[in-house]
Amino acid sequence: MRRQRAVITVFFSLLSVVFLGISGAVVEAVRVAGARAACANASTLGLWSVFSEYDNDLLEEYGLFAVDAGAGGDQVSKEYLQTKLSGYVKENENVTADISGKLPGLVMDPWNISASQHQVEKYALLTDRGGNYYYQQAVEYMRQTAWANALGKLEAMYSSSQDIRQAESEFEAEQKSSGESMKTFDREVDSARQELTGEMESSTDDSGGIVIIAEGEEAEKLKKAQEEGEKKNPLEKISELQKQELLELVLGEGRVSDRKLDSRSLLSKRKANRGTLVLDTPRGSGTDNLLFCEYLLDHFRNCSDRFDSDILRYQAEYLIAGKYSDEANLKKIARNLLFLREGMNYGFLVSNPTCNAQISALALTVVGWTGKPLLVEAFKQAVLLAWAYGESLFDVRILFHGGRVPLSKSIETWNVPLDRLIDLASDLKRADYVAAGGGSGLNYEDFLRILLNMTGISRLKKRSLDLIELNERALEGKASFRADNCVIGMTICSDWSIPAAFGRIPAALLGTEAVSFQTQVKGGFAY
């Protein structure tokens, strides 16, 4: 038998080395691709874990998601965020290795990845862009809750606020015009007295008034007409009432909170920290503004809630008025309500024929004896304004005592008769009994809703953030809380190392060192 050389065996041995090297390279490429995905997953899980540490008090009280990254200081601590991120990524990068350590031989870690560093590149704060990111979350919160079902009611309130703006504008113009006319009113009345007395003998008393001393039936009638007019003229009494402290008139015996703010501590009065990340802001329509106002009314108390606080008791009032004490805020709200009601009540008086007839009759009684139509018209206009003021004062007192007032009045819901206007100071107590009866219309909170809708959104954002920060600082262990340290989104960059595994086979066959791989993962998250 003839012996053959093993040529084919050597040939296949050489080919197997090539196949083994190629197979190792292919498997290594697949492993590296999987490892890169594992790096991205670990980074993402770490990022999500950082944002899982949101401030629970902010969420429970205000429905807001944010991570307090101040670490007790005045600035956002990127080191604090990076340390948190590194810790969470470390827990996720070698999950398989941890399992294989507990179950040796049963589980293999094919990736064996490790992170060299993590960097927070950009971040966005709750207070950025004038509080717009806070506004976005607040509106979204309202859209996801039952309040969104009340949108029709809110739109009706907005429509009412527009009507009120128009009524206030007209009232303000008439008030200015009447004020100019009344400056010369007394002088015209005195002039008319002198003209009507003519050549009748007269003298001046100590008070400067004209005393008619002429005899005759005409002089007696004129004197009686003047005296009767003075008795029924309500303008002087209303003028005296307008000079009194408004809160005393509308609160009666009610006490006012003495809480005050240190303006220097307010977020809106200091240079706030700013983030570097720009986020989308899809919310900002008229409907969103209505929902934001409702959010504020739902999360901040007002004086009708009777709640106590070391910050401010009348917090919804602060949102509208922006003063630094409860008393000053309540004063401004009372003035705003009074002016709001004056516009609506004036509009009713002007359009109601019955009321106009009563005013005309009173004008003839008080100044008709002068025989000057222009003077009578000026007096009628002054009485219109005085009557609107008296009814409005009555309305505001009802609201502050828990009653309801219709937005637009009717004869049936009108409270102050013209003949009682002169005694309004003593009649105001009757408003307390009217309030106790409940009545129909809008309550104090409803009118606050209207005033909120008439306040600029930018102001409401800043002032509500002031209160959020102060209310959070009042909680135990949060004295250093700052709203402008609250992170709501950030982007990160992580460097990863992927050591060689199957790539060592071709490296060994070629007599070279196995190459490890480096990869960089970028990601971001925002509430």
C-alpha positions in Angstrom: 0.0 0.0 0.0 1.3 3.4 -1.0 1.6 6.0 1.8 0.2 9.6 1.0 1.2 12.9 2.6 -1.3 14.8 4.8 -1.5 17.9 2.6 -5.2 18.5 3.0 -5.0 18.2 6.8 -2.4 21.0 6.9 -4.4 23.1 4.5 -7.5 22.9 6.6 -5.5 23.6 9.7 -4.3 26.8 8.2 -7.9 27.7 7.0 -9.3 27.0 10.5 -6.9 29.7 11.9 -8.3 32.2 9.4 -11.9 31.2 10.1 -11.3 31.3 13.8 -9.9 34.8 13.6 -12.7 36.1 11.4 -15.3 34.5 13.6 -13.8 36.1 16.7 -13.8 39.5 15.0 -17.4 39.1 13.9 -18.6 38.0 17.4 -16.6 40.8 18.9 -18.3 43.3 16.6 -21.7 42.0 17.6 -20.7 42.1 21.3 -19.4 45.7 21.1 -22.7 46.7 19.5 -24.6 45.1 22.3 -22.3 46.7 24.8 -22.9 50.1 23.4 -26.6 49.5 23.8 -26.0 48.4 27.4 -24.0 51.6 28.0 -26.9 53.7 26.6 -29.4 51.8 28.8 -27.3 52.2 31.9 -26.9 55.9 31.3 -30.6 56.3 30.7 -31.5 54.3 33.8 -29.1 56.4 35.8 -30.6 59.7 34.4 -34.2 58.5 35.1 -33.1 57.5 38.6 -31.8 61.0 39.3 -35.1 62.5 38.4 -37.0 59.9 40.4 -35.7 61.8 43.4 -38.1 64.7 42.8 -39.1 66.9 45.7 -42.1 65.1 47.2 -43.4 68.2 49.0 -43.6 70.2 45.7 -45.5 67.3 44.1 -48.0 66.9 46.9 -48.7 70.6 47.5 -48.4 72.0 44.0 -48.4 69.1 41.5 -44.9 70.0 40.3 -42.0 67.7 39.5 -38.5 69.1 40.2 -35.3 67.9 41.7 -33.8 70.2 44.4 -30.1 70.4 43.2 -29.1 73.2 45.6 -27.5 70.8 48.1 -28.2 73.4 50.8 -26.4 76.2 48.9 -27.4 79.3 46.9 -26.4 77.8 43.5 -27.3 74.7 41.5 -24.6 72.1 42.3 -23.6 70.2 39.1 -21.3 68.1 41.3 -24.3 67.0 43.3 -26.1 65.9 40.2 -23.0 64.2 38.7 -22.4 62.3 41.9 -26.0 61.1 42.0 -25.8 60.1 38.3 -22.6 58.2 38.8 -24.0 56.3 41.8 -27.1 55.2 39.9 -25.2 54.3 36.8 -22.7 52.2 38.8 -25.6 50.2 40.2 -26.9 49.5 36.6 -23.7 49.0 34.7 -22.8 45.6 36.0 -26.1 44.0 36.9 -25.2 40.7 35.1 -21.8 40.6 36.8 -23.5 40.9 40.2 -25.8 38.1 39.4 -22.9 35.9 38.1 -21.1 36.5 41.3 -24.0 35.1 43.2 -24.5 32.3 40.8 -21.0 31.3 39.6 -20.9 29.4 36.4 -24.5 29.9 35.6 -24.5 33.5 34.3 -21.9 35.2 32.1 -21.5 39.0 31.7 -20.8 39.4 28.0 -20.4 43.2 28.2 -18.1 43.9 31.1 -18.6 47.6 30.5 -17.4 50.4 32.8 -17.9 54.2 32.9 -15.0 56.5 33.2 -16.8 59.7 33.8 -20.3 61.4 33.7 -20.9 65.0 33.0 -24.0 67.2 33.3 -23.9 69.4 30.2 -27.0 71.5 30.5 -30.0 71.8 32.8 -33.3 73.7 33.0 -34.7 75.2 36.2 -38.3 75.5 37.3 -38.0 79.3 37.4 -36.4 79.8 34.0 -37.8 82.1 31.3 -39.8 84.1 33.8 -41.3 81.0 35.4 -42.5 79.7 32.1 -41.5 76.1 32.8 -43.4 76.2 36.0 -46.4 77.6 34.1 -46.1 74.7 31.7 -46.3 72.1 34.5 -49.1 73.9 36.3 -51.3 74.1 33.1 -50.5 70.4 32.3 -51.5 69.5 35.8 -54.8 71.3 35.4 -55.4 69.6 32.0 -55.0 66.2 33.6 -57.3 66.8 36.5 -61.1 67.3 37.0 -60.7 71.1 36.8 -60.4 70.8 33.0 -64.1 69.7 33.0 -64.9 73.2 34.4 -63.4 75.0 31.4 -66.8 76.3 30.3 -67.3 78.0 33.6 -63.8 79.5 33.4 -64.4 80.8 29.9 -67.6 82.4 31.2 -65.6 84.1 34.0 -63.2 85.4 31.4 -66.0 86.8 29.3 -67.3 88.5 32.4 -64.0 90.0 33.2 -64.0 91.5 29.6 -67.4 93.0 30.3 -66.1 94.4 33.5 -63.1 96.0 31.8 -65.5 97.8 29.4 -67.8 98.9 32.3 -64.8 100.1 34.3 -63.4 102.1 31.4 -66.8 103.8 30.8 -67.2 104.5 34.6 -63.7 105.9 34.9 -64.3 108.3 32.0 -67.6 109.5 33.6 -66.0 109.8 37.0 -63.3 112.0 35.6 -65.7 114.2 33.8 -68.0 114.5 36.8 -65.1 115.3 39.0 -64.2 118.3 36.8 -67.8 119.5 36.9 -68.1 119.2 40.6 -65.1 121.3 41.2 -67.1 124.3 40.2 -70.5 123.0 41.5 -70.4 124.8 44.9 -69.3 128.0 43.3 -72.1 127.8 40.8 -74.7 127.1 43.6 -73.5 130.2 45.5 -73.7 132.2 42.4 -77.2 131.0 41.7 -78.3 132.0 45.2 -77.0 135.5 44.7 -78.7 135.8 41.3 -82.1 134.6 42.7 -82.0 136.8 45.7 -81.4 139.7 43.3 -81.6 143.0 45.2 -83.0 141.3 48.3 -81.1 142.3 51.4 -78.7 139.5 52.6 -75.8 139.0 54.8 -73.2 136.3 55.4 -73.1 134.2 58.6 -69.9 132.9 60.3 -69.7 129.8 58.1 -69.7 131.9 54.9 -73.2 130.8 53.8 -75.7 133.3 52.5 -78.6 134.1 54.9 -81.6 135.8 53.2 -83.0 138.4 55.5 -85.4 140.0 53.0 -89.1 139.7 53.7 -91.7 138.5 51.3 -93.3 135.3 50.0 -90.7 134.8 47.3 -87.8 134.9 49.7 -89.5 132.5 52.1 -90.1 130.0 49.3 -86.5 130.2 48.1 -85.2 129.7 51.6 -87.4 126.7 52.2 -86.3 125.2 48.9 -82.7 125.6 49.8 -83.2 124.1 53.2 -85.1 121.1 51.8 -82.5 120.5 49.2 -79.7 120.6 51.8 -81.5 118.0 53.9 -81.9 115.5 51.0 -78.5 116.1 49.4 -76.4 112.9 49.9 -73.2 114.1 48.3 -71.6 115.6 51.4 -72.3 112.4 53.4 -70.9 110.2 50.7 -67.9 112.4 50.4 -67.3 112.0 54.1 -67.7 108.2 53.8 -65.2 108.1 50.9 -62.5 109.7 53.2 -62.9 106.9 55.8 -60.7 103.8 55.9 -62.1 101.4 53.4 -61.2 98.2 55.3 -63.0 99.4 58.4 -66.2 100.1 56.3 -66.3 96.7 54.6 -65.0 94.5 57.5 -66.8 96.1 60.3 -65.5 94.4 63.5 -63.5 91.9 61.6 -59.7 91.6 62.3 -57.0 91.9 59.7 -53.9 89.7 59.7 -50.7 91.4 60.7 -48.4 89.0 58.7 -45.7 90.7 56.6 -43.0 89.6 54.1 -39.3 90.6 54.0 -39.2 91.8 50.4 -35.4 91.1 50.3 -36.1 87.4 50.7 -38.4 87.1 47.7 -37.4 85.2 44.6 -38.9 88.0 42.4 -36.7 90.6 44.1 -33.3 88.8 43.8 -31.2 87.7 40.8 -32.4 84.2 40.3 -30.2 81.3 39.1 -30.6 80.5 35.4 -30.3 77.2 33.6 -28.7 76.6 30.2 -31.1 74.1 28.7 -34.0 75.3 26.5 -37.1 73.2 26.5 -40.3 73.3 24.4 -43.1 75.4 25.8 -46.3 74.3 24.0 -48.7 75.8 26.6 -49.6 79.5 26.5 -53.0 80.0 24.9 -55.9 82.0 26.3 -57.4 78.7 27.6 -54.1 77.8 29.3 -54.1 81.1 31.0 -57.6 80.5 32.4 -56.4 77.1 33.7 -53.3 78.6 35.2 -55.5 81.2 37.1 -57.7 78.3 38.4 -54.5 76.4 39.4 -53.5 79.4 41.5 -56.9 79.8 43.2 -56.9 76.1 43.9 -53.4 76.0 45.5 -53.2 79.4 47.4 -55.5 80.3 50.2 -57.5 83.6 50.5 -58.9 85.5 53.4 -62.3 83.7 53.2 -60.5 80.3 54.0 -59.6 81.4 57.5 -56.3 79.6 57.5 -53.2 80.5 59.5 -49.7 80.8 58.2 -46.4 82.2 59.3 -45.8 83.6 55.8 -49.0 85.3 54.6 -52.6 84.4 55.4 -54.1 86.1 52.3 -51.9 84.5 49.6 -54.4 84.6 46.7 -54.7 88.3 47.5 -50.9 88.7 47.3 -51.0 87.2 43.8 -53.3 90.0 42.6 -52.0 92.9 44.7 -48.3 92.1 45.1 -48.0 94.0 48.4 -45.7 92.8 51.3 -48.3 92.6 54.1 -51.7 91.0 54.5 -53.3 94.3 55.4 -51.9 96.1 52.3 -53.0 93.2 50.0 -56.5 93.2 51.5 -56.8 97.0 51.2 -55.9 96.8 47.5 -58.3 93.9 46.9 -61.1 95.9 48.6 -60.4 98.9 46.4 -60.3 96.7 43.3 -63.6 95.0 44.2 -65.1 98.4 45.0 -64.0 99.8 41.6 -65.1 96.7 39.8 -68.6 96.9 41.4 -68.9 100.6 40.8 -68.5 100.1 37.0 -71.2 97.4 36.9 -73.5 99.3 39.2 -73.1 102.6 37.4 -73.9 100.8 34.1 -77.2 99.5 35.7 -78.2 102.9 37.0 -77.6 104.6 33.7 -79.7 102.1 31.8 -82.6 101.9 34.3 -85.4 104.4 33.7 -86.8 104.0 37.3 -83.5 104.9 38.9 -83.0 107.8 36.4 -86.4 109.2 37.3 -85.6 109.1 41.1 -82.3 110.9 40.4 -84.0 113.5 38.3 -86.5 114.2 41.1 -83.8 114.5 43.7 -81.8 116.9 41.5 -84.8 119.1 41.1 -85.3 119.1 44.8 -81.7 119.9 45.7 -80.7 122.4 42.9 -83.8 122.9 40.9 -84.4 126.3 42.6 -81.3 127.6 40.8 -83.1 127.5 37.4 -79.8 126.3 35.8 -80.3 123.1 33.7 -76.6 122.6 33.4 -76.2 122.6 37.2 -79.1 120.1 37.5 -77.4 117.8 35.0 -74.1 118.0 36.8 -75.8 117.2 40.1 -77.6 114.2 38.5 -74.3 112.8 37.3 -72.7 113.3 40.7 -75.6 111.4 42.3 -75.3 108.6 39.8 -71.7 108.1 40.8 -72.5 108.5 44.5 -75.3 106.0 44.3 -73.1 103.5 42.4 -70.4 104.0 45.1 -72.9 103.4 47.9 -74.3 100.2 46.4 -70.7 99.0 45.6 -69.6 99.6 49.2 -72.6 97.6 50.3 -71.7 94.8 47.9 -68.1 94.6 49.0 -69.1 94.4 52.6 -71.5 91.5 51.7 -68.6 89.7 49.9 -66.2 90.1 52.9 -68.9 88.6 55.2 -69.3 85.5 53.1 -72.4 86.5 51.0 -73.0 86.5 47.3 -73.5 89.4 44.9 -74.8 89.2 41.3 -72.4 90.3 38.7 -75.1 92.4 37.0 -77.8 94.0 39.2 -81.5 94.3 38.8 -84.2 96.2 40.8 -84.8 93.1 42.8 -81.2 92.6 43.8 -80.4 96.4 44.4 -79.7 97.0 48.1 -79.4 100.7 48.7 -82.5 102.9 48.0 -81.7 106.4 46.9 -83.4 108.0 49.9 -81.2 105.9 52.3 -78.0 106.9 50.6 -77.6 109.9 52.9 -77.7 107.4 55.9 -75.4 104.8 54.3 -72.8 105.0 57.1 -75.3 103.5 59.6 -77.0 101.3 57.0 -73.8 99.4 56.2 -74.4 97.0 59.1 -77.4 95.7 57.3 -75.0 94.2 54.7 -73.9 91.7 57.3 -77.5 90.3 57.6 -77.8 90.2 53.9 -74.6 88.2 53.7 -75.8 85.8 56.4 -78.8 85.1 54.2 -76.5 83.8 51.4 -78.2 85.3 48.4 -77.5 84.6 44.8 -74.7 85.4 42.5 -70.9 85.3 42.9 -69.0 84.9 46.2 -65.7 86.4 47.3 -63.7 83.6 45.7 -65.5 84.0 42.4 -64.6 87.7 42.3 -61.0 86.8 43.1 -61.1 84.5 40.0 -62.2 87.5 37.9 -59.5 89.7 39.4 -56.9 87.0 38.7 -58.0 86.9 35.1 -57.5 90.6 34.9 -53.9 90.4 36.3 -50.9 89.9 34.0 -49.8 86.3 33.7 -46.1 87.2 34.0 -46.8 88.9 37.4 -48.8 85.8 38.5 -46.0 83.5 37.7 -43.4 85.5 39.7 -45.6 86.1 42.7 -46.8 82.5 42.9 -43.2 81.3 42.7 -42.5 83.7 45.6 -45.1 82.0 47.7 -44.1 78.4 46.7 -40.6 79.1 47.8 -41.6 80.7 51.1 -44.2 78.0 51.9 -41.6 75.3 51.2 -39.1 77.0 53.5 -41.6 76.9 56.3 -41.5 73.1 56.2 -39.3 71.2 58.5 -35.7 70.7 57.2 -36.2 73.0 54.2 -35.1 76.3 55.5 -32.6 76.7 52.6 -35.0 75.7 49.8 -34.7 77.9 46.7 -37.1 77.5 43.8 -34.4 78.6 41.4 -32.3 75.5 42.4 -35.1 73.1 41.2 -34.0 71.2 38.1 -36.7 70.0 35.8 -34.6 68.8 32.9 -30.9 68.1 31.9 -28.7 66.7 29.3 -25.7 64.4 30.1 -22.6 63.0 28.5 -21.0 59.7 29.7 -17.7 58.1 28.7 -17.6 54.3 28.6 -14.9 51.6 28.2 -15.6 48.3 26.6 -12.7 45.8 27.1 -11.9 43.3 24.4 -13.3 39.8 24.8 -13.7 37.7 21.6 -11.4 40.1 19.8 -8.5 38.6 21.8 -8.6 35.5 19.5 -7.6 37.2 16.3 -5.2 39.4 18.3 -3.5 36.3 19.7 -3.3 34.6 16.3 -1.8 37.8 14.8 0.5 38.3 17.8 -0.9 41.8 18.6 -2.6 43.3 21.6 -6.4 43.2 21.9 -8.0 46.5 21.3 -10.6 47.9 23.8 -13.3 50.2 22.7 -14.4 53.6 23.9 -17.8 55.0 23.4 -19.6 58.2 24.5 -23.3 58.3 25.4 -25.4 61.5 25.3 -28.9 61.7 26.7 -31.4 64.0 28.2 -34.6 64.0 30.3 -37.2 66.6 31.3 -40.4 66.4 33.2 
